[in-house]
Amino acid sequence: MYDVVIVGGGPAGLSAGIYCARARLKTVLLEGANLGGQVTTTDKIENYPGFIEISGMELIGNMEKQARRSGLEIKTFTKVHKLTLEGPNRKVCAGDDIYPCKTIILAGGQKRSGLNLAGEDGFIGKGVSYCAVCDANFFKEKRVAVVGGGDTAIEDANYLSKFASKVFVIHRRSELRATKILQESAFCNNKISILWNHTVEEIIGNNHLESMIIKDVKTGENTKLEVDGLFVAIGSHPHTDIFKNIFAMDEQGYIKVDDKMRTSIPGIFAAGDIRLTPLRQIATAVGDGAIAAISAERYINETASIC
Ligand code: NAP
């Protein structure tokens, strides 16, 4: 019987794990793939206090070391497929294994959304990518495009410009959503051109992406843009498919919590990008994880004293 099962091994889950382990709660963290989640796809983090500049891999590596040193049990490539929540003893199911527990912290984060274009899936790994840090190396001296206007798109464009000969940012509006400091670096990078008020309509190629049809949304005019790579950075959606109709969520599937990270079910907490929040940053995810851990500890103490 675990005190806490943490589902997800990004910054929120690892932070929750460090706090739970230090509180001497019997805790296991289950992660469906490698630790780190979306952070490991970030080349350079400059806004996590205490680190002037650090890569996502290095930051997660440090968090993992700290968590293991605190005594946290971590299981990677352990994908959770079901929660059984009736009664005081809950169960988390992953593969053939069942983890009985008193509380659960959901910290599964989110994954990048696709454009939903015809043939998009077939071009994955053949020109279409959702991770600039993973795939930029394949596009040395090639022409690439990034779709989106948020922090991810502009960070990706800046990163890709170190490899590609030309980077087009295709954005559907005439203003970027990205943080001003990221915008400034893109605006003064002569490899990056921003195609304002454009959307991607079609992706074309034999075996590998060769070109795209982009549309000027103001004039309705379509043009062909020759590129070898397309990086999709139009936002993300939460990993909550298996939790539908269990917890209160918003229409996009983000889990609603109160200021103690309590979900609509007592004893189940959510932290980080998976929850409905006004800001999705590593700093906020780490804070959420700490709060969720302390709330889980209090819940265990309170329910034990009732029994
Ligand atoms: P985001 O902020 O939601 O931005 C998504 C962008 O894609 C927006 O510019 C949006 O256009 C565009 N878009 C959405 N749907 C589209 C569609 N169907 N077709 C074309 N364009 C579409 O997502 P994000 O950039 O992934 O960032 C997610 C969160 O992580 C944010 O809170 C962000 O601040 C944070 N983040 C922070 C950092 C950092 O601090 N360094 C780095 C990465 C991410 P509109 O602008 O027109 O809506």
Boltz pocket constraint, residues with backbone or C-beta under 6 A from the ligand:
constraints:
  - pocket:
      binder: B
      contacts: [[A, 44], [A, 47], [A, 114], [A, 115], [A, 147], [A, 148], [A, 149], [A, 150], [A, 151], [A, 152], [A, 153], [A, 155], [A, 170], [A, 172], [A, 173], [A, 175], [A, 176], [A, 177], [A, 198], [A, 199], [A, 233], [A, 234], [A, 235], [A, 236], [A, 278], [A, 279], [A, 280], [A, 281]]
      max_distance: 6.0
